[in-house]
Every structure is written in C-alpha cells, then in structure tokens.
Amino acid sequence: MRWGILLLVALALGAISAHWLLGDQGYVLIDIRGWTVETSVPGLVIALLLLYAAVRLVIWLVRAPRRMGEAVGEYRARRTQRHLDQAFAAIAEGQWSRGERLLGRAARGPASLAGYLSAARAAQHQAAVDRRDEWLRLAYEADPAATPAVLLTQAELQLDSGQLEEALATLQRLEQTSPAHPRGLTLQARALEQLRDWQGLEALLPRLRSAKVLDDEALQQLEVRAARAALEKAGDAAALEAAWKSRARRLRQRPELIEAYARRAAQLGLAGEAEAVLRKALKSEWAPQLVGLYGRLETKDPAAQLAVLEKWLTQRPEDAELLLACGRLCLKNELWGKARSYLETSLAIRPRPETWRIYGELLVQLGESGAASEAFRKGLAAAAGDTPALAAPRSAAG
C-alpha cells in the first residue's frame, strides 16, 4: 500500500515536471577553463542521470567480487552446517561410517575443530586407530589454541581402546600446556589405576584433592584401592607393617583395608598379629567380612579364638556369619556336636553354599554319608540360586 502511494506521487511529480519543462526547456551554459557547454535543462538532467548511473555501475563492478565471495561463503556455511547436522544425526543412530564421512565433508571453515574431534570419535567406534589419530592431528593443526581439548580427547580415546601407556604420555603433554587441568587429572587417575601403578596414583591423590575434581567418597575409594594394593604386594613382615602404619588412621579403620592387612599377615605367617587387628576392629565396628576372616584364621590357639566369638555370640545370637565362624572354629577344636549346632542354626537363618559345604564335610566326618550328600546337593542348588530339581534319595533319609 505504501509503495503504491509513493509510485502515484512520483508519477504525478514527473508529469508536472515534464509539462513545465516542455513548455520552456530553458538554457544552460557551463564555462570551465575555456571549455563551454551549452544545453537545455532536460539535457542537463539526462546527463546527470547518466553520470549517476555510470558511477553506480562502477561501484557495483568494484564490489561484485566481494559480494560474490560473501555469497559463496554463506552457501558453504549452510552446506557445512547441513553436513554437520546429518553427521551428528548419523552418529546418534550409531552409523559411525556415514557420520565420519559426513564430518569429513563438514570439517572446513569455522566448524573444523568440532568436525575433526567428532570424526576421531566415529573412527574410534570403528576400531580405525590410524584414522582416529589422523583426525586428531588435523584438529590440532586446525586450531592450535585448542590443544588442551585435542589432547584430552586423544587421551580419553586411547584409554577407551586400552592404550594405557600412550594415554599417560598424552596426559603428560597436557601437563606441559595446562598444568592441573581438572579433566586431565581425572584421566590420569584412571590411567594409573588401570596400569596398576598404585604408587603413582597415591602421588596424584593430593592434586586430585586440591583440584576438587572428585567427591570425598570417590577420593577415599581411590585411596583405599591404592593402599590395599600396597598391603597385598608387601613381600615380608617388615614391608607389611611399614605399609600398614604409613596409612592415615581413618584409612586403617576401613574394613576393606583391615581385611587386606589381615589376609596378607596370615599369608606371611603373622596370624597372631592378624587376629589382634581383627579383634580390635570388630570391637569398634561390626563388619561381617571381618567376622568370616576371623573364623578362617589359623592361629596357635583356636580355643581362645572360639571363646572370643562365643562372647560376641551372646550379643548377636542370630548373626549367620558369626554362627558360621563359630562352627569353623569348633571343627578346628574337634567339638563336633557344637559345630553341628552352630552350622545348623546358621543354615536356618541364612542357607549359604559355603555353610552347606562345611556342614556336609562335618557330616562326612560323623559318618552320615547320606545326609552329607544331601547337604552338598543343597549347597550346589544354593550356589545356582535355585532349589534342587529332584527330591533327596530315600536312602539318604536314614
């Protein structure tokens, strides 16, 4: 509507101007440095219009290449974005080969870094390690300022493919450019743990704590695993004691570490030390796995061990693990009747495969072969998480 009104006004003004000029075309004289130009007013107007048109044409011709380049750039950007969208959709659907191919087409211009890194991940899913590394190299060359992102991606992919030493080397390169990078520290901990480099992991723990990249529970779990490994690989009694006493007190109160220490101590012939540590720990905090280990210890005085357990039993008469431990120690002390009573009570509370096996061994010792076979049979069924498929043979009932 507005353009229509403007067009009508322009036509009206043109008609009035034409009528006025045709009535008297006027006379124009231009004299410049001896040059004289004579023309009418309409001629001057036409000349000025032609000059304006010529100037506009020259300006358009000068700007045409730049505009052409901008148009081509916009077209390429739209095409790149379309390829990226299609590539990410293909990757989301698990079409790694197609996604990688489309990302290769899209990896030009401003989207190159994202395209190269995503293409590297797609190649990783196809177990194409050489192509993966080539994409990562191109990503680094495309944007050297994004080196940390490239190195983190490379280390993560190397860890996922089991290249642990290579991943650690990549993370050491990252340390040179971005020291104490939170994600880098997390990946270092993962690599060291998978390499079972517990000493290196323990050295890294303070930095992980300072960077606050893991919560307290995750850090404690790492500490426990590293400390447990140090205890398990102790070569002699002195090394075991050194590894145990060097741990923080809060760690020495963890059941997992107490169990690891006691097991290794028993293996090194230090059953007495193991018994003392377990007894002290169980007085402080009850832990079923420690009770079971206490019952399996081979000390010089199994009667004293049994007395300790029976004292605890007065406080926990329905603890199946404690009853099993009492049964074990009764067997060591050749108290067959008490062993049978403890084991049967434990089975009534919690029928575990291990308890059925020990109970069956006791019945064999007592000469009750039929009942022993039934106990072993029930133990196998319990291990399989099922009930016996067949009823017990009649001969076993007697």
Secondary structure, DSSP 8 states (H G I E B T S, - for coil): -HHHHHHHHHHHHHHHHHHHHHH----EEEEETTEEEEE-HHHHHHHHHHHHHHHHHHHHHHHHHHHHHHHHHHHHHHHHHHHHHHHHHHHHTT-HHHHHHHHHHH-SGGGHHHHHHHHHHHHHHTT-HHHHHHHHHHHHHH-GGGHHHHHHHHHHHHHHTT-HHHHHHHHHHHHHHSTT-HHHHHHHHHHHHHTT-HHHHHHHHHHHHHHT-S-HHHHHHHHHHHHHHHHHT--SHHHHHHHHHTS-HHHHTSHHHHHHHHHHHHHTT-HHHHHHHHHHHHHHS--HHHHHHHHH---S-HHHHHHHHHHHHTT-TT-HHHHHHHHHHHHHTT-HHHHHHHHHHHHHH---HHHHHHHHHHHHHTT-HHHHHHHHHHHHHHHTTS--SS---HHHH-
